[in-house]
Amino acid sequence: MIPDLDLPGDPKNIRVVVAMSGGVDSSVVAGLLKHAGYDVVGVTLQLYDHGEATHRKGACCAGQDIHDARRVAETLGIAHYVLDYEERFKSAVIDRFASSYIAGETPVPCIACNQTVKFADLLGTAKQLGADALATGHYVRSRIAGNRRALYRPVDGERDQSYFLFATTPEQLDFLRFPLGGMTKAEVRETARSLGLAIADKHDSQDICFVPTGKYADVIARLKPGAAEAGDIVHMDGRILGQHQGIIHYTIGQRRGIGIASSEPLYVVHLDPNGRRVIVGPREALTTRRLVLRDVNWLGEGKLADLPAEGIDIHARVRSTRPPLPARLVAAGGQVHVDLAAGESGVAPGQATVFYEGDAGGARVLGGGWIERAERVADAEQALRRIVAAEPASATV
């Protein structure tokens, strides 16, 4: 496969910076572009401490991955640079992640990383290196639509990463290229073998690279000592069922490990950081109908403010692992919200909602935003608001 980058001129006169994470995807991008005759420069970002990640399978942007990226660059015969972005990554991604968790949200740090470190800072560095484009190994497609590049879902639906790229601006899209959007993962690995790359069978990276144990609360406790304040576990009917040691140990939709005994299945339906309360209830109380959004990025035609007052029909995705489902997007009165046709379960503030023109494999990405508030079915919403409005029954355990 020879990637078409939509860049006019002889490839040998076109410089492309490739963001090389050390994994198979970005390595194949570098290899394809090199063999197509482009002037390829590989750049790897060191994002966090090498220590714990050096020998861990599935790590990203540290330790072994930097070594692997260097080795691929040597095999391909391309220039390669390692840039220390640890401080920037901590302030733009890790600290934001911690603050969001403390506020009772469920953040998605991969989106923040793309939004800040990769597609702002690295993109600027690529331009300083004289690049005509920045290429990455994301499974997503882009092409000209009107007078700008637009974003689309990839061929391989199981690897679709469009959810993590909703915050990419139109200006960034004009400079970015995604050569793997038309390939499956199996084809990418086979291409890596044909290129003679030693990382052809390397494990995929984890979603949250800086949480080596998968225990988010441990990371928060280390970054924000004293943030885990004790409080009450409260049923939606107002009963206090027990105490907890910090809302950072809980997520919306959680059932196991809540720390209380009950004759009925109970789920975490809301986290109240101001009252230090974990609110639990039945599964049906998790059903969300409306999502109120903040910091919306619009990638569709025209301007978001010019949408009809009654809104437009879209397909919305509330988690990367969920398919886009029918919804309605409304931008009116200074607020943007999405009404979910069938509702969704376990949606939490801090997550992202991404808009699509349809649910087909190649559907266009219309943008997305961060969930400010998830409104439940009427009875559940009223019960939650009554509890949140009430003074905490106990301040300490």
N, C-alpha and C positions, 0 to 999 in steps of 0.2 A: 504493500500500500504506500503510495506517495501522497502525503497530505497536501491539500490545496489551501494555502493560507490567505488567498484573496489579496496578495501583495503584488503589485505590478513590478515587472523588471526581472532581470536574470537573478536566480537564487543566490549565486555566488556573491552578488553585490547587496544582498539583503541580510542584515544581521538580526538574529533572533536570540533573545535571552530565554533560556529554559530554566524554570524553577525546579531544581532537582532535589527531591526529598531523600533520595537514596533508595526509593522503592522501585518496583518494576514499571509502574505506569509512567512516571516522569522520565525514567531511564529510556523507555521505548520512544517517548516523544523526542528526546535528544537524538537517539539513534536514527529515527525516521527522517528527521530534518537534516541531520548530517549526511545521510545517504542520498537525500534529495538535492544536495548541493548547497544548502544554506550555510551562511557564516554563523555557526552556533557557539554560544557562550553559555556554559552552565553556571548557575549560582545556587548555592546551598545555604540555607539559613540555620544558624545555631540558635535555637529558641529557648532552651533551658539547660540546666546542669547536666553534664554528661553522666555523672555518677550512677544513679539507679537505672538509667536507660541503656547503658553501654552494651549489656549482654541480654537485654530483654527482647523477646520476640514481639513484633508489632509496635515497637517504638517508632517515633517519628522525629526528625529534626534534631537529633542529638547522637552522641556516641557512635555506635556501629553504623548508623545511617550516613553520617558524614563520611566515614571510611568507605562505605559502599558507593556513594556518589562520586568520590574521588577515583575509585577503581573503574567505574563505568566511563568517566570522562577520559581516563588514560586509555581504555580499550578503544574508545571512539576517536581519540586524537583531537579532542576539543579543549579549549581553554576552560578553566574551572576556578571559581572563587568561593570561599566560605566567608560569610558575613556574620558578625556577632550581633544578633538582634535580641539578646536576652533581656536587656533592660526595657526595650520597647515592648517586647512580648509580655513581660510581667505587668507593665502599666496598662497596656491596651487590652490584654486578654485575661491574664490570671487574676489581677486585682478586680477587674470588672466581674469576673466569674464569682469571686468570693463575696463581693458586695451584693450581687444579685441573689445569691443563695441565702445570705443573712436576711435579706428583705422578703424571704418566703417565696422566691421565684425559682423557676427551673431553667437556668440559662443554657444556651447552645454556643459554647466557646469557639467551635469551628467556624461558625458564621462570622463572629467577631474577628477571628484571625484573618479570614479572607478579606473582610471589610477594611481592616486597618493595616496589619503587618504586610500581607502579601499583595493586595491590590491597590495599596496606597504607597507604602514605603518602598517595597520591592519594585513596584512599577516605576516609581520615580528613579530608582537606581538604574533600572534597565534603560531608561531614556538617557541618563547620564553616560551610560556605556555606549551610546550611539545606536541603540537597537531600534528597529522598525516595528517590532512586536515583542510581547512577552507571552510565551507559551507555557501551559501547565498540563498536568496529567489528569485533570478532572474529566469525568464522564458527563459531558454536556456538549451541546452544539451551539454555534452562533453563525449567523449569516446576515447579509444585507436585507433589510426590510425598509423600503422607503429610502430615506437618506441617512439611516443609521444602522448599525449592527443590532440584531435582536438575539435573544437567548432562547434556546429550545431544549426540550428533553432529548436524551441520547437514544441510540439504537438499543443499547443494553439496559432494559428497564430495571434489572436487579442491581445495577451499579449506578443508577441515576443519582447524580449529585447536585441537581439543579436547586434543591431545597437549600443547600448550603451557600448558594451564590446569589440569592435574591437581592442582596444589598449592593451588588455590583452596579455601578452607575453607567449610564449610556456612554459617557466619555471614557470610562475604563474599558467597556466592551469594545469600543473602536480600536483599542490597542492590544487587547487580549486575543489569544487564539487557543483553541481546544482541539488538537489533532485526533484525540481518541474518541470523539463523540460518535463516530460512525463505526466503531469497533466493539466487539464483545471482549470480556475479560479473557476468555480462552484464546481469542485471536491475539490479544496483546501478549500473553505469555508465550505463545508460539512464535510471535515476532521477536521477542526477547531472545529466544533460543536461536533463531535464525541469524540474529545479529551477534551471537556469541557472548551474550551478557551473562555473567555469573549469577545475577540476581533474578533469573527467570522464574524460579520457584519460591522466591522469598515471600514470607507472610505479609498480608496487608497490614497497614498501620491501624492503630486504635483510633477511635473517634476523639477521645480526650487524651492527648499525648502526655500531659503533665500530671496525670493521676495514675501512677504506675500500679497501684494496688486495686484500683477501681473503687476505693473508699473516699468519696467526695468529702465527707465530714472531717476526715483526718487532714485533708489539705486545708480546709477552711480553718480548722482549729490552729494549724501551724501559722497560717497567714494572718489570722485575726484572733489572737489570744483573748479569751474572755467573751467571745461572741456567742457562745452556746449557753444562753440563759435558760434556766429551768422555768417550767410553767405547767399549765393544766392541759390535760387531754379532755376535750368537751364533746359530748354528743350533740347532734343538731337540735335535739329537743331541750337542751339546756343543762342536762345532767353532767356533772364532773365525774369522769370515769377513772381518772388516775393522773399521774404526773409524768412529765418527760424531762430530759436533760438538755433540751435545745431543739428548736425547730429545724436546725440544719441536718438533723438525723432523719428527716422525713421528706417525702415527696408526694405530690398529688397523685391519687390513684393507688397508693401503697396499701397492701392488705396485711402482709406478713411482717412480724417484728414490730408491731405498733406498741406492744408493752402492756396490754390490758387483756383481761379475760372477758369474753362475751358469749352469750348463747346464740347470737346472730352474727353473720359475717359483716364486719365493719371495714370501711375504707377511709383513708385520709381524703377528705373532700375540700379542705381549705386550710391554709396556714396563715395565722394572724400574727405578724411580727410585732405589732405595737402592743397587743395584749399578751404576747408570748403564749398563744394557744394553738394547739393542734386540734382541729375540728374534724370529727369522724361521723360517718353516717352510712346508710345503705348504698349499694352499688348504683341504684337509679339516681341518687343525688349527684353523681358525677357527670350526668348528661349535660352537655353544654350546647346552647343554641346560638348564642351571639358572642362574638369576639371583638372587643374594642381594642384598636391598635394604636401604636405610637411609632414615630420614626419610619413612616412608610416610604418605600422606594418604588417609584412607578417606572416600568419599562415598556408599557404599552404605547399605543399611538396617542398623540396629543398630550394633554395634561390631565392629571388626576382631578384637578378642580373643575375641569370641563365635563366630567361625566354627568349624565342626566341625574336629576335629583332623586329619582326612584331607584338609582343604581343600575348595575349590569349583572347579568348572569355569568358566573365563572365556575371553575373548579378550584377548590381550596385544599391545601395540604397542611395539616397541623403538626405532623411529625415526619421525619425523613423516612420512617418505616411504614407509613400509611400511604395508600393511594390517594390521588386528588379526588375529592367528592363534590357533588353539586352544591353550590352556595350562591349567595348574592352579595356583591360588594357595593357598599354605599359610602359616598364621601359627601357629607352635607353638614352644615352648621358647625364647621370647624372640627368635626370628628369623622374618623374613618372606622367603619365596622363591617364585619362579615357575618351574615346570617347563614348558618349551616342548615341545609334542607333536611337532613336526617339526624342532626346532632352528632356530637362526638363525645367520647368518654375519656375522663382523665386529663383534660386540657388544663395547662397551668400558665399563669403569668410568667413572662420571661422567655417562653418558647416563641417560635416564629410561625407565622401563617403565610404561606406562599400562594400566589394567584396564578392560575393557568387558563389559557384560552379554551381548553378542553381537557379530556382525560386520555387522549391518544398518546402513543409512544413518542411522537415528535411534536407534541403540543408546545406552543409558545409560552414562555414565562412572562407574565404581565407585571411581576413585581412581588412585593410582600411587605410585611411589617412585623414588629414585635408586639406580643400580646400584653396589653396593659391590664386588661380585665377580662375574665371569662365569666359570662353570665349564664347561670344554670336555668333549668326549668323553673317556672314561677314559684312553686311552693318551696323548693330548695333555696332559691335565691332570697326569698323573704326570711327564711329561717337563719341563713348565714348572716344576713345584714343585722338581724336582731342580736345575734351573739356578738358580732364584731362591735356593735354600738354599745354593748354593755361593758361595765367596768370588770376587769379580771377579778375572780373570786379570791385568788391567792397570788401573791407576788413572788413567793419563793416556795420551794418544796420543803 
